[in-house]
Amino acid sequence: KEAYRNLYIYSIDVDTGLNKEVYKKKRFFFGNDSSEIFATDEYIFIYEYSDYGEKQCITRINRDGSNPILVMDENGEIVMKPVQ
């Protein structure tokens, strides 16, 4: 059950098909939550939504999984603080 509380980000090498875990975090919300992931050339953005999208938070990580930053907290406030 503990694994269901985590969100995992993997990098997949398209040439070899090999994958590796680059980031793991505890989910911000539990229950009827959902997540979306968007990637740019520099960052991966993790959008997490609470029950039916009532609340959301955004976490940004580097493409290699380093430097996680909480961009927006569950109250909709822009915080830009490192994730502990």
JOJO-V825847 format. One line per field, one symbol per residue. ss: DSSP state (H for helix, E for strand, C for the rest). A space follows every 10 residues. Layout:
ss: ???
//
This chain:
ss: CHHHHEEEEE EECCCCCCEE EEEEEECCCC CCCEEEEEEC CCEEEEEEEC HHHCCEEEEE EECCCCCCEE EECCCCCEEE EECC
//
